């Protein structure tokens, strides 16, 4: 049954369905996840492998190499990238889109286990995890105390807080940052070792003999079976001091040093507001909601606090959910304002508040229906789906407005409101359906895209599509019912008001203008096409290109690199000073909170390297959150800091190095090695950076590292000439200082020692015995086991001479030292070895300022060509955000072309005429030109949002053209010539076209102005729609009639039908054997009489 007839006959059924939509939407909104962006299902797996003490070259050659060799057997693997520093290797496995990631994860683990068979003894199983680039920190759980040490706080975070945090739904549990594992440390005094003619290895052996782990047994005593234990493991760590070094000797462990219940040698410190702290990153799984995770963490804070001692406080800092919530409300507010402005525009044209109620009520119901459909299809409420719903507000008014306007037109012809409603709906049903299909058609190419572009576009397309479908159903059911109820008191015979009379005069003047313009159509149309093409060519090349709009969230992240090899303690001072300079620059009252991490993440928690990667102890990552409403623009602040930090921090560092004993020349040279680079800080920019720390990265890779470095230096010099690049620097430092022990194996052999003995003593002296000879202790109070390790305090190993003085073993002739069996030499080596496709690479990274990514990408390509031909086997790749941007624009450009083709084919199929389809798409050049001009005037770049706005403007422009073409063709078939038919069609459809266009333009204004928090993210979408639709509306009303007159000027009135029984077909003839006759096309439209049962009257077909 006709849905309009069904609705009018069953109004209560329609209202029940409307109530069901409202109730269903409440359930859907409660169950649907709220997120910043859609799930970016990037197929990536991380493999983190620690091996404490191994230098970068050993990690690369003995660990990473074997992993990569076997990982290339994994099905669906695309490429493998790896980073290798001292004691840590991090591999990033990229897979082709569509890969079964569950299977890929299983294969990765299997091949990782197999690869370990080829690795050095003691290689532990790696940590393997899948992490989506959208899984960025949503906040920090910060633990602090005035009485407890960092090691004790770390222990509490690990064993008390983390178990509570890890079981919260949706969280991705990372280990704490800032401390290290609690450890019982035996500190040895090298002077005492030498005086007793003992070596660190002998102390380790004594420790293992005196504090051993042995299983217990049982005894049978009468009716009981007691456990037989032995205190082979000490209960109190201080008892370790009573362990004799040699059986029968009188030298004990306490004679060589002291025992401390402390922590492992720190490799990094976490700083919150400039003070040492311990924090845990609050991150989510790929399929979880940021808002839900943050709310769950906040709700569990009292439970976490109850599990901690009273002198330890826990708080949730750097909360990103506020931005997410604000952005959601911002988009929602823009949609609400758009709906209000849309209603006011309808009121302006129709001057009937009841009609406004009918139109406006259709909008929220359509949006609620879309929310239900999004929930049923597994989508989330995010910036893209909300942007689609906000965008749909302007489109949804089209359905109800066209219908209500036509109802008003019919009410002028009949006294029956019900008949006016039925006729008005029936007359516009097919054009509205076609317009809706055209708008939906422009989004179909979204489903043909690949990768990130598809992940971002499909949710927006679904939001718009579901809104349109729901709106069409409501316009065919709910709107007729509500119109009959609300407009029943309208009196059609009332004289026209002044406003309506004024519009009639405007229509007449418009028709007169069109008649004059169509007389010059052969000049007007070529001029229109020429101007549009010229604007597209001239303006299009001046519009900037980038992946996503820049968002100023009041946060910045800075990576500071002290001179290569800087010790951790000095780097900490360096970082605190940098934080002070930042506070002085912006004003302390404008800083909400600062968080920094100095040094390398602990090797005991290798997964932390996935979230925060640093290459050495002299590197720090700082995050600063500005107070809301500070009025400070982050991009301007970055430029100021690029001037202030090198000058002030470099001066401070030079003085500090002079105080440490460096010569003025050395201090000046090393202070100039300071490097800084800004990185994405807030959750939006981090997600839209697709895992890249900077927008620009140039990678030079090949079989020989020296060739790579030499050519990369040529590229760097060329890139330095690009004025808009900032923070240009090499990622891998080539000159990390080393103290090399060059053993003389012959001399060592004659001295009675082996290389193994020398190495063991050096490890204990410069690192820790835990890596070569682990020992254990159980805390009786908590039942938790900890390691016991032997080490010489790092502060004692302060020169190459001290390294040479490390004792190896005692002999009858005296103490044998390291320097006795080898040379001690100063040298350098690369701080980090990075690989791509099993080849070493050298990376250059840079930021942008004052220029868009698209233009800079062109300049970078030119700079690489200017660097010359690379050596044989060396390749240069541009990475960062450049490649995703280029891939996205290729997909979007193809999608735009496909959208136009699909719309053209759809119109051809509907009109059964290629000519009419050409006329309907004649406004598309104006759309593209309007988008380009408006983006340029507003300083907006061409990005993922503005591109989608352009696609939407195409759909709406075609929908408006359909209204005009349909009525113009009806007039032409009624006997008018093409020019006059075009004028009549445009005059008759002037009001609905103006109403729908102005209503949508008004609905887009709040979005284009970026009024809400995070509004910069969706503003380009609204601006593109405004520019494209405004130009398209002018072209539709002023130029399209002339196009119609030219294209249809000599066209006949017969259809393309081949059916001989169709009176409109060229092949029409009576069936064989029947008398001639039949209905012929007359001067007016053919009419069809509906049966009395339908309560119908004659209406045009």
C-alpha positions, 0 to 999 in steps of 0.5 A: 500500500502507498505509505502516504495512504496508509499513514492517513488511514492509520494515524495512531499507528504512525504515532506509535511508531514515532514513540517507538523511535523515541524510546528506541533511541534512548536505549541506543544512546545508553548502549552506544559507545561515545568516542572521539573518532571511529575505530581506526582499525589499522592492522599493527602488532608491536613486539617489545623485546628487552635484553638488559645490557646489550648494546644497540648493535647486539640488540639489532644483530642478535635479537631483532634480525632473527625476529624479522627474518621469521616474521616475514613468513606471517600471512598478510605482512606488509612491512616491518620496522624496528628500533634498537637501543641499549637493552631494548628492541621494539618491532612494529609489524604492519599488515595489509588491510583486511588481514585476519588480525587474530590469526596474525597475532597467533602467527606472530607469537609462534614465530617469536617463540621459534626465533628465540631458538637462534638467540643468545642464552637468557633471551626472555619471551617478548611482549606481543600486543596489538595496539590501535593508533587510536589507543592514545592516553586519556589521562594519567593516574598520578601517585605521590607521597611526601614520606615514601621513596619513588621505589616504594611508590612504584611498588604500591602502584604495581601491586595495589593500584594496577590490579584494581585498574587492570580489571576495569572494562575497556582499559589497556593496562600498562605498567607504572612509569617513573620508578623501577622494580623494588630490589634488594641491592648489595652495594659493593665498595670497589676499594674494599674489593681490591683490598681483599683481593676479591672480584664482583663475580666472587661476591655473586657466587657467594651470594648464590651459595648463601641465599639459595632457593631450595624446595621443601620436603615432608616428614611423617611424624605420627599422625601428621605430615609437616613441611620440612623447611630450611632458611636457605633464603634470608627473611631479613635482607640485612641477614645477607651481610652475614654471608661469607665470601669464601667457605672457611674464610672470615670475610663477609658480605658486610665487609665489602659494602652494605645491603639496601632495600631499594630498587633497580638502577633507574633508567628514567624519571617521571616528573609531575609539575617538576617533581618526581612521581609515579604515574600510570597511563590510562589507555583504552583498548581499540574497541572501547570508549574513551569516555567510558574508560575515564568514567570507570577510572574516576569511579574507582579512585576511592577504591584505589585510595583505600588500597594505599597507605594514608601518606600516598595520594592518587589522583587522575590528571591530564583528563582528556575526556573533558575535551571529548565531552566538550567536543560532543556537546559542541557538535550537538549544540551546533546541530541544535542551533542549525535546527533553530535557524532552519525553522526560522528560515521556514517561518520566513518563507511560509509565514505559518508557525504550524508549518514550522512545527511540522518541519522542525519536528521531523528533524530530531525524529530523523536524527533519533532514528539514525542513532538507532540504526548506528547502534544496530550497525555497531557504530559509535557516537564520535566526531564523524558520526556527530558531524554527519548528524549535524550535517544532516540537519540542513539536509533533513529540512529539504524533505519536510520543507518541499512537502509542506511547501507543496501542501500550501500550494495545493491548499490554495486549490482545494478547501480540504486540508486532507486532500491538500496533504495527500496531493502535496505528498503524492506529487513530491514523493518521487522527486523527493525519493530521487533527491534522497537517492542522489544524496545517498549516491554521493556517499557510496564511494566511501565504501569503496575506499581503503584504509584510514580514509574508509574508517573515517568516511563510512561512519559519517556516510552512514550517519547521513544515510540513516538520517535521510532514510528515516526522514523520507519515511517520516515525511511520507507518514508522520508529516502527512498526519501532523499536517492534517492535524495542525493545518486543519484550520488553514483557510485557503480562500483567505486573501494573500498577505502582504508577504505572500504578495511580495513573494509573488511579485518577486517570482514575476520579476524572477521570471522576467529576468530568466526570460531575458537571460535565456535569450542570451543562453548561448553566451551565458552558458559558455561564460558560466562554464568558463568562469567556473573552470577558471576559478577551479584552476586558479583558486584550487591550486592556492588552497592548502592541503592537509589530513585534518583541520588543526585543533588548538586544544590548549596542550603541547608536547615537546621532545627535548634531546640533551647532548648525546650521552648526557647522564640521567641526573643532568637530563633531569635538571635540564628538563626541570629547567625547561619546564620552568622556562615554559612556565615563565614564558606563558605565565605560571597562572596559565599552566594547568599541569605538566608531565614529563618523562626523562630517560628510557622506560624501564626494561622491567616493563618493556610494553611501556616503550610502545606508549613512550619511546626514547632513545637514551638517558638524555632524552625527555618528553614534556607535556604541558596543559594550559588552563582553559580560557588562557587565551594562549594560541599553542602554535604561537607559543611553539614559535616563542619556545623555539626561540626561548628554549635554545637560548636560555636552556643552552646558556644554563646548560653551558654553565652547568657543564663548566661547573662539572669540569668541561673546558669552555670549548667543550661546554659551548660545543655540547650546549649547541647540541640541544635539540627540540621537537614538538609532537601531537599533544591532545587526543584529537591531534594524536589520533589524526597523526596516525601514529607519527610523532611529526608530520614530516619524516624522510627515511634513507635506507640501504645496505650500508649505514655509512652511505645512508648517513652521507646521503641523508646529510645531503637531504638535510641540507636541502630540506634546511632551505625550506622556510616553513620546516621547523625542528629539522633533525636526525632521529638516530644520533651517530656518536653516543660515547663509549668506554671500550674494553679491548681485551688481550686474549693472550694476556688474559689466558696467561693471567689465568682468566677468561673473557667470560670472567672479565665480562661478568665482573664488568657487568656487576660493576657497571650494571647489575648481577640480576641479568647474569646471576639472579637471586631472590628474596620474599617479603614476608609481610606481603608474600611478594618475591623480589630480586637480589642484585649485586652492583657497584654504585653507578656514581663510583664508575665516573671515569675510564680509569675506574672501569680499568680498576674493576677487580677480576680475581685475586692471585698469589701475586696480587689483585688482577684488574681489568686494565691488566688484561686489556686497553681502555679506550674512548669511542663512539657508536650509534645510539640507536639502530633503526631498520625498515625491511631488514635494512638500516635506515637514517631518519629525518623528522621535522614540523611545519609552521605557516604552510600547509602539509600539501605544499610542504610535501611538494617542496620536500619532493623537490629537495630530495631530487635536488640532493642528487642521485642516491648511492646504489641500493639506497632508497629515500622514502617520505613518511609521517603524515605525507603518505596518508594524506596522499593516499587519502586524497587519491581515494577522495578524488576517486570517490568524488568522480565516482559520486558524480558518475553515480549521480549522473547514471541515477538521473539518466535511469530516472529521467530515461534521458541523457539530456535531462541528466546532463541538465541536472548535473550542470550545477556541479561546476559551480559547486566545485568552484564555490567550495574552492572560493569559500575555502580560500576566503575563510583560510580553510584547507582542503582536508578530510572534512572539507572534502566531505562537505564538497561531496555533500554539496554536490548531492544537495545541488543535484537534489535542487536541480531535480526539482527544477528539471522535473517541473520544467520537463513537465511543462515542456511535455505539456506543449511549451517550448524548452526556454519557456518550460525552463522559466515556468519550472524555475518560477514554480520551484523558486520558493522550495529551492530557496527555502531548502537552500537557505535553510541548509545554509542557515543550518551550516552557519553554527558549524562553520563558525566553530562555536563549540569546543573542538569546533575547528575539527568540523568547521571546514565541513560546514564551510565547504557546504556553504560555499558549494551550495550557495554557488550551486543555488545561484547556478541552479536558479540563474543558469540551469534554465538556459542549460535546459533551453539549449540541451532540450531545445530541439528534443522531441517529446517521445520517450526512450521506451521500446514498448509498442503498447506505450503511447509515449514510445516511438514504437507505439502501435495497437496490438495486431488484430485490434482496432486502431486507437488508444490514448495519444499524447495531448497538449496537457499532462495525462491524467489518471483517475483514482478509484472512489475507494481511494478517495482520489481526484484527478492528479498529474502522473 
